[in-house]
Structures are given as structure tokens and as C-alpha cells.
Amino acid sequence: MAVQQAEQLDTDIPLRLDRLPWSTWHVRAMAALGITWLLDGLEGGVGGALSGALKQRDTLGFTDAQLGLSSTFYLAGTVAGALLFGYLADRYGRRKLFLWTLALYVCATTATACSWNLLTFTLCRTLTGAGIGGEYAAVTSAVDELIPARVRGTADMIINSTFWIGVMLGSMVAVGFLSPHLFGLRLGWRLSFFAGLPIALVVLYLRRHLPESPRWLLTHGDPREAEMVTREIEATVAGQHGPLPRVSGSVQVTRGSGDILRNALRLFTGRHRGRAILCLGLMIAQSFFYNSVFFSSTLVLLRFYGVSAAHAGYLFLPIAFTNFLGPALLSRLFDSVGRRVLISANFCLTGITFFLASWQFYAGRLSTVSQVAWWAVAFFFAASAAGSAYLTTSELFPQQVRATAIAFFYAAGTLFGGVLGPAIFGLLLNHGTRAPLFYGYAASSAVMVVAGVSQAIWGVSAERKPLEDV
């Protein structure tokens, strides 16, 4: 790849974007881009609710091993999609990629509904995962580059919380469609995979009217086009709020980034090494925690509390709700109290609360309701911790490699947590007693506390600062 000559450019465009009052333009942009998290949750909710149905002869007749294989390939697809589309988003622009990734999701999830055997189903799920993974990298970078600095944390956390709305929506849609009073197994599982299609098509239309990120245009494209896009955004916002305040001063950006992959690898060897290690730790900690606990929680309810398989899913609705409620209620504090304090507090409170719940589980002091209630409290903080890990990875690295960095840390966390967590807890569950699970839960709690303490020591106070100053 040819290396571009780096050029320093003084511009006031980032300051003008950050001084804009919150407007309907920002709401539309946030809704059109942030739908990624809801769609990912929708896929997870549908997939989880359909796992039993897909084993029936009236559907695809999968075995447990085949279901696990398709889930593994979906996971691999999200990782591959994030890495590929993250690199492409840095090279060719946010707008092109967030159109293509959503289009890939629409086509793949529609094709999943038409699959007829393990090969076609797994292929479609892999492509669906690739679309979702690509969305995380391309969209997260675009959101942070368009949202004013003073509310960037609030917007990101609210967007992240919609994942759990998608989980609840997907579960309810799948359960409803599978009902014999509606479509039944034979047709219901196929229609469930269409659940996200109407939403995605509307959002795909909305995204066609979103501009390229002016920040990306400054560093990778044409500064004159960045100026035109910024003026169009300003005109739209001024139409709602009236004349905008003038901006004094400028920031310096580097135009011409060289080799994107080489620059991304230098994050671990150059001046950003400390930040890179911190982000990697935060992403791995939250991913390991989530995948470990959610992998084992249903089996815990079945084995130790005698909950039937038919009712276990309903018990996760309050947990999903608190996963949504936590980031939604705490989001404003990430911009007022600040990143370092809030991120550290949420990681540590998650670990402490979950350890207390695990200790009482080990001692046999919890009923089904109190066990679920303790989990719900722990995940109130865990959801904010997970969302803040994504927020951190999107803020702390240079414009030239932002999407690539997001993709790398997302992929690392997903691989580590999605593979190692369930593998470890699968072995612990095989013992059939509470003690091994308690030790595993204690380890998960400790991982979250260590990540929280690390954030308190080495975290960056990025609240209300332009991305160029972070």
C-alpha cells in the first residue's frame, strides 16, 4: 500500500461540530446509526429463543452439537466482520461502510429464514454476524465523530442500552411466532428471522441521507468536502435553534495517515500503548463476565432451583430490563461526574455485587426469586461497565485508525470471552455441585474489580473534550 505524506492541517471544524446544540438532526443520526445495538440484541434474543425449536423434526432437526457449531460460526462472523469492515471504514470512509454492513445484515438475516439444512443455516448466520460485527466498527466511530463532545458519553451509553431492548423484543417475537395459536414451529421459526427486517430497511433508508464524517474527511479525504458537510449540518441545526455561536481557535489534525494496519499495530508499541492495554483489559473483562454468567445461569436455575426449561426464559426478563435500565439511568453521569470515576465504579460494583450474590448461592441461602434479583442488581452495573468499555475504545485513539482500533478490541474481547468463558464454566458445571461454580463466579468478580481498579489508576478523563484533545 502506498504511504501518504503526512500533512498538518489547522481547522475549526471539530470545534464547530462540538459546539452545536442538541437538535433533531442529532436525534435522527443517533437513531439511524445506533440501531446496530438493538439489531444485535434482536439476533441474540431470537437465536436464544429458537434454540429448542430448531432441534425439532418440524424445523431443521439440529442436534445440540450442530446448534453449538452454528453459534460458534456466528461468533466467528462477528469477529471477522469487525476486523474487515473496521479497516475498510478507516480506509474508505464511515458512510460507505455503514451502508454496506447494514445491507449485508438485511440480506443475510433474510436468507437465514430460507435456509434448509445445517450448511445453509450456518453460512447465513456467519454472514449475519459479519454484518453485525462490521456495524460495531463503522457505526461506533461515526457516532463519536458526529455527536457533540459534551454529550458524547450520554449518547453512547443510551445507544448501548438498546441492545437489551433488542434481546427482549427478539425473545418475545420468537416465542409469539412459535405459538401454535399463531404460526407454530414449522413456519414460526422462519418468520422470527424476519423480525429485524422492517427496522433495518427503514434505517437503511435513513442512513442514505446521513453525510460522511467531517472528521474522517479532514484526515483521509477532502477538507473542502468536510467544510461543505459541516456547513450543511450547521444550517440544519440553525434552522431549529437559530443563529449559532461563533467558534474561536482551531485544532491541528494530521492529514495523510500512511499504512492503517501498521499504524494500528503501533498502538501497542508507541505512546498509546498504555491506553491500548487498558482498553484490552476492559473489553476482555466485561466479555468474560457476560459470557461466563449468561452461559451458566440457565443451567443454574434448572439444576439448583428446579426451574422448568419452559419458564427459565421468563426469569431473564427482569435481568434484561436492568441491563437496559443501568446505562439509561447512569448515562448522563459519564459526562458530568466523568469517565474515570464512573467506569471504575461500575466495574467494581459489578464485581462486588456479583461476589455477594455468588457467596449466598454457595451457602444455599437464595430462593429462585432472590437469585434472579441479585443477578438483576449486578447486571444493572455490569451493563454500564460493558457500555463504557466500548465508549473508551472509541475515544482514546487517533482519528486515522479509530474504526480499526474499535474492531480489534471488540474482536479480542469477543473471542476471549465468547470462547474461554463458556469453556471454563462448562467444565465447572460438569461437577454438579455449587462449590466449583462459586469459585468460577468469584474469579469473574475479581476480573471485573481488577479492571475497575486499573481504570481508576490509568483511565483517561475524556468527558466533554473534543476527540482531538483526548
C-alpha positions in Angstrom: 0.0 0.0 0.0 1.3 3.4 -0.9 2.2 5.6 2.1 0.7 9.1 2.1 2.8 12.1 3.1 1.6 13.3 6.5 0.4 16.9 6.5 -0.6 19.1 9.5 -3.9 20.9 9.0 -5.3 23.7 11.2 -9.1 23.6 11.2 -12.0 24.7 13.3 -14.4 22.0 12.0 -14.2 19.7 15.1 -14.9 22.7 17.4 -17.9 23.7 15.3 -19.3 20.2 15.4 -18.8 20.0 19.2 -20.4 23.5 19.9 -23.7 22.5 18.2 -26.8 22.5 20.4 -28.6 19.1 20.6 -31.1 19.0 17.8 -33.5 16.8 15.8 -30.6 16.2 13.4 -28.6 14.6 16.1 -31.6 12.5 17.2 -32.0 11.2 13.6 -28.3 10.5 13.3 -28.2 8.7 16.6 -31.3 6.6 15.8 -30.1 5.7 12.3 -26.6 4.7 13.5 -27.3 3.4 16.9 -29.8 0.8 15.7 -26.8 -1.6 15.5 -27.0 -2.5 19.1 -30.7 -3.2 19.0 -30.4 -5.4 16.0 -27.5 -7.3 17.6 -29.7 -7.9 20.7 -32.6 -8.9 18.5 -30.4 -11.5 16.8 -29.4 -12.8 20.2 -32.9 -12.9 21.6 -34.3 -14.7 18.5 -31.4 -17.1 18.4 -31.7 -18.0 22.1 -35.5 -18.4 21.9 -35.3 -20.6 18.8 -32.6 -23.0 20.1 -35.1 -25.5 21.3 -37.4 -25.2 18.3 -34.6 -25.8 15.8 -34.0 -29.2 17.3 -37.5 -30.4 16.4 -38.2 -32.5 13.4 -40.8 -30.0 12.2 -38.0 -27.4 11.7 -34.3 -28.3 10.9 -33.8 -31.1 13.4 -30.4 -29.9 14.7 -28.5 -31.6 17.4 -27.0 -29.7 20.4 -23.6 -30.0 18.8 -24.9 -28.6 15.5 -26.6 -25.7 17.3 -23.3 -25.0 19.1 -21.5 -25.1 15.8 -23.8 -22.5 14.2 -23.4 -20.3 17.3 -19.6 -20.6 17.0 -19.7 -19.6 13.4 -21.9 -16.6 14.1 -19.4 -15.5 16.7 -16.5 -16.0 14.2 -18.5 -14.0 11.7 -18.8 -11.0 14.1 -15.1 -11.1 14.7 -14.2 -11.3 11.0 -16.7 -8.7 10.1 -15.5 -6.2 12.7 -11.8 -6.6 11.6 -12.5 -6.4 7.9 -15.1 -3.6 7.9 -13.2 -1.7 10.6 -10.2 -1.5 8.4 -12.3 -0.6 5.4 -14.1 2.2 7.4 -10.8 3.8 8.1 -9.7 3.5 4.5 -12.8 4.3 2.5 -15.0 6.2 5.0 -17.7 5.7 7.6 -20.7 6.3 5.3 -19.9 3.8 2.6 -19.3 1.1 5.2 -22.3 1.7 7.5 -24.5 1.4 4.4 -22.8 -1.9 3.2 -22.7 -3.5 6.7 -26.4 -2.9 7.2 -27.2 -4.1 3.7 -25.2 -7.3 4.4 -27.2 -7.8 7.6 -30.5 -7.4 5.8 -29.6 -9.9 3.1 -28.1 -12.5 5.5 -30.9 -12.5 8.1 -33.5 -12.8 5.3 -31.6 -15.7 3.8 -31.4 -17.4 7.2 -35.2 -17.6 7.2 -35.0 -19.5 3.9 -32.2 -22.0 4.9 -32.9 -25.7 4.6 -30.0 -27.5 6.3 -27.1 -27.1 8.6 -24.7 -25.8 5.9 -27.0 -23.1 4.6 -28.2 -22.1 8.1 -24.6 -21.8 9.4 -23.4 -19.9 6.3 -26.3 -17.4 6.7 -25.7 -17.0 10.4 -22.0 -16.4 9.7 -22.8 -13.6 7.2 -25.3 -12.1 9.6 -22.6 -12.0 12.3 -20.2 -10.4 9.8 -22.7 -7.6 9.2 -23.3 -7.0 12.9 -19.5 -7.0 13.7 -18.9 -4.6 10.8 -21.6 -2.4 12.1 -19.9 -2.0 15.5 -16.7 -0.7 14.0 -18.1 1.6 11.3 -21.0 2.9 13.3 -19.4 3.5 16.6 -16.6 5.6 15.0 -19.2 7.6 13.1 -21.4 8.3 16.2 -18.5 9.6 18.2 -17.3 11.8 15.4 -20.7 13.4 14.9 -22.1 13.8 18.4 -21.0 16.9 20.4 -18.3 16.3 23.0 -20.3 17.4 26.0 -22.9 14.7 25.4 -20.8 12.0 23.7 -20.8 9.7 26.8 -24.5 10.1 27.4 -25.4 9.3 23.7 -23.1 6.3 23.6 -24.4 4.7 26.8 -28.0 5.2 25.7 -27.3 3.6 22.3 -25.5 0.7 24.0 -28.5 0.1 26.3 -30.8 -0.6 23.3 -29.1 -3.9 22.9 -31.3 -5.2 25.7 -34.4 -3.8 24.2 -33.5 -5.9 21.2 -33.0 -9.0 23.4 -36.4 -8.7 25.0 -38.1 -7.9 21.6 -36.4 -10.8 19.9 -37.3 -13.3 22.6 -41.0 -12.1 22.7 -41.2 -12.2 18.9 -39.8 -15.7 18.7 -42.0 -17.1 21.5 -45.0 -15.5 20.0 -44.4 -16.7 16.4 -43.7 -20.3 17.6 -47.0 -20.4 19.4 -49.4 -23.0 17.9 -52.1 -20.3 18.2 -50.1 -18.2 15.7 -47.7 -19.8 13.2 -46.4 -22.9 15.0 -42.9 -24.4 14.7 -42.8 -25.2 11.0 -43.4 -21.6 9.9 -42.8 -19.6 13.1 -39.0 -20.1 13.3 -38.6 -18.8 9.7 -40.8 -15.7 10.3 -38.8 -15.0 13.5 -35.7 -14.3 11.5 -37.6 -11.6 9.6 -38.2 -9.7 12.9 -35.3 -7.2 12.3 -36.0 -6.8 8.6 -38.6 -3.9 8.8 -36.5 -2.0 11.2 -33.3 -2.5 9.2 -35.0 -1.4 5.9 -36.3 1.8 7.5 -32.9 2.6 9.0 -31.1 1.8 5.7 -33.3 4.5 4.1 -32.4 7.0 6.9 -28.7 6.3 6.6 -28.7 7.2 2.9 -29.3 10.8 4.0 -26.5 10.9 6.6 -23.3 12.6 5.5 -19.8 11.3 5.7 -18.0 12.1 9.0 -16.3 15.6 8.5 -13.5 14.4 10.8 -12.8 11.4 8.5 -12.9 13.8 5.5 -10.3 16.0 7.2 -7.8 13.3 7.7 -8.5 10.9 4.8 -10.4 12.7 2.2 -11.0 16.3 1.1 -11.0 19.2 3.6 -13.2 21.2 1.2 -15.9 18.5 1.3 -15.5 18.4 5.1 -16.3 22.1 5.2 -19.4 21.7 2.9 -20.7 18.8 5.1 -20.2 20.8 8.3 -22.0 23.8 6.8 -25.0 21.7 5.8 -25.2 20.2 9.4 -24.9 23.7 10.9 -27.6 25.1 8.6 -30.0 22.3 9.6 -29.3 22.8 13.3 -29.6 26.6 12.9 -33.0 26.1 11.3 -34.2 24.7 14.6 -32.2 26.7 17.2 -31.5 30.0 15.4 -28.0 31.6 14.8 -25.2 29.5 16.2 -22.4 30.9 18.4 -19.1 31.6 16.7 -16.1 29.5 17.3 -12.7 30.9 18.2 -9.5 28.9 17.8 -8.7 25.8 15.9 -7.3 22.3 16.3 -4.5 20.6 14.4 -5.2 17.3 12.6 -2.9 15.1 10.7 -3.9 14.6 7.1 -2.4 11.6 5.3 -2.2 8.6 7.7 0.1 6.1 5.9 -0.5 2.4 6.3 -3.6 1.9 8.5 -2.7 -1.6 9.7 0.8 -0.6 10.6 -0.4 2.4 12.5 -2.9 0.2 14.3 -0.3 -2.3 15.4 1.8 0.6 16.7 -0.9 1.3 19.3 0.8 -1.4 21.4 4.3 -0.1 20.9 4.1 3.7 20.8 2.7 6.4 23.0 -0.7 4.9 23.1 0.5 1.5 24.5 -0.9 2.2 28.0 -4.3 3.1 26.6 -4.3 0.1 24.4 -3.5 -2.3 27.2 -6.2 -0.7 29.4 -8.9 -1.0 26.6 -7.9 -4.6 26.0 -8.3 -5.3 29.7 -11.7 -3.6 30.0 -13.1 -5.3 26.9 -11.8 -8.8 27.9 -13.1 -8.4 31.5 -16.6 -7.4 30.5 -16.9 -10.0 27.8 -15.6 -12.8 30.0 -18.0 -11.8 32.8 -21.0 -11.6 30.5 -20.3 -14.8 28.5 -19.5 -16.8 31.7 -22.5 -15.8 33.7 -25.1 -15.9 30.9 -23.7 -19.3 29.7 -24.2 -20.9 33.1 -27.2 -19.0 34.6 -29.9 -21.0 32.8 -28.3 -24.3 33.9 -28.0 -23.0 37.4 -31.8 -22.3 37.5 -32.6 -25.7 36.1 -30.2 -27.7 38.2 -30.2 -26.0 41.6 -33.6 -24.3 41.7 -35.7 -26.8 39.8 -37.0 -24.3 37.3 -38.5 -25.8 34.2 -37.0 -25.1 30.8 -40.2 -23.5 29.7 -40.1 -20.9 32.5 -36.4 -20.2 32.6 -36.6 -17.7 29.8 -39.2 -15.6 31.5 -36.9 -15.2 34.6 -34.4 -13.4 32.4 -36.8 -10.6 31.5 -36.0 -8.6 34.7 -32.3 -9.2 34.2 -32.6 -7.9 30.6 -34.6 -5.0 31.8 -32.0 -3.9 34.4 -29.3 -4.3 31.7 -31.2 -1.7 29.8 -32.1 0.5 32.9 -28.5 0.8 34.2 -26.9 2.6 31.2 -30.1 4.6 30.6 -30.2 6.0 34.1 -26.4 6.5 34.6 -25.6 7.7 31.1 -25.6 11.4 32.0 -23.1 10.9 34.8 -20.5 9.8 32.3 -20.4 13.4 31.0 -20.9 15.2 34.4 -19.1 13.1 37.0 -16.6 11.8 34.5 -15.3 8.7 32.7 -12.6 7.7 35.2 -14.9 7.6 38.3 -18.0 6.2 36.6 -16.3 3.5 34.6 -14.2 2.4 37.6 -17.2 2.4 39.9 -19.4 0.3 37.6 -16.7 -2.3 37.1 -16.0 -2.6 40.8 -19.7 -2.5 41.9 -20.4 -5.3 39.4 -17.7 -7.5 40.8 -18.6 -6.8 44.5 -22.4 -7.3 44.0 -21.9 -10.4 42.0 -19.5 -11.9 44.5 -22.0 -11.3 47.3 -24.7 -13.0 45.2 -22.3 -15.9 44.5 -21.5 -16.3 48.2 -25.1 -16.6 49.1 -25.7 -19.0 46.2 -22.9 -21.2 47.5 -24.3 -21.1 51.1 -27.8 -22.1 49.8 -29.5 -19.0 51.1 -31.2 -17.9 48.0 -34.6 -18.7 46.5 -35.3 -18.6 42.8 -36.7 -15.1 43.1 -33.9 -13.7 45.2 -31.2 -15.3 43.0 -32.7 -13.6 40.0 -33.0 -10.3 41.9 -29.3 -10.4 42.9 -28.3 -11.1 39.3 -30.5 -8.2 38.2 -28.8 -5.8 40.6 -25.3 -7.0 39.4 -26.2 -6.5 35.8 -27.6 -3.0 36.5 -23.9 -2.0 36.9 -22.4 -4.6 34.5 -24.3 -3.2 31.5 -22.9 0.3 32.2 -19.4 -1.3 32.6 -19.7 -3.0 29.3 -21.0 0.0 27.5 -18.3 2.2 29.0 -15.6 -0.3 27.7 -16.9 0.3 24.1 -17.0 4.1 24.8 -13.4 4.0 25.9 -12.1 2.2 22.9 -13.8 4.6 20.5 -12.4 7.8 22.2 -8.8 7.2 23.0 -7.1 6.6 19.7 -6.1 8.7 16.7 -8.7 9.5 14.0 -6.7 7.7 11.3 -7.2 4.3 13.0 -10.3 4.8 15.2 -12.5 2.2 13.5 -9.7 -0.3 13.2 -8.9 0.1 16.9 -12.6 -0.4 17.8 -12.7 -3.5 15.6 -9.5 -5.0 17.2 -10.6 -4.6 20.8 -14.2 -5.8 20.0 -12.7 -8.9 18.3 -10.3 -9.6 21.2 -13.0 -9.3 23.8 -15.5 -11.3 21.8 -13.0 -14.1 21.1 -11.7 -14.3 24.7 -15.0 -14.0 26.5 -17.0 -15.9 23.9 -14.7 -18.9 23.8 -12.9 -19.1 27.1 -15.8 -18.1 29.4 -18.3 -20.8 28.3 -15.5 -23.4 28.0 -14.4 -22.9 31.7 -17.9 -22.7 33.1 -18.9 -25.8 31.1 -16.2 -27.7 32.9 -17.3 -26.3 36.3 -21.0 -27.2 35.7 -20.0 -30.8 35.0 -19.1 -31.2 38.7 -22.8 -30.9 39.5 -22.1 -29.0 42.8 -22.1 -25.4 43.9 -18.5 -25.1 45.1 -16.8 -25.1 41.6 -19.3 -22.6 40.3 -18.7 -20.4 43.3 -15.0 -20.3 42.6 -15.6 -19.5 38.9 -18.1 -16.8 39.8 -15.5 -15.4 42.3 -12.9 -15.3 39.6 -15.3 -13.5 37.3 -16.0 -11.0 40.1 -12.3 -10.5 40.7 -11.6 -9.8 37.0 -14.2 -7.0 37.0 -12.8 -5.5 40.2 -9.2 -5.6 38.8 -10.4 -3.9 35.6 -12.2 -1.2 37.7 -9.1 -0.5 39.7 -7.0 -0.3 36.6 -9.4 2.2 35.1 -9.2 4.3 38.3 -5.4 4.4 38.1 -4.8 4.6 34.4 -8.1 5.8 32.9 -8.4 8.9 30.8 -10.8 11.8 31.7 -12.3 12.2 28.2 -15.5 13.8 29.2 -16.6 16.9 27.4 -13.3 17.0 25.4 -13.1 17.1 21.6 -11.8 13.8 20.3 -8.7 15.7 19.0 -7.8 16.7 22.6 -8.3 13.3 24.3 
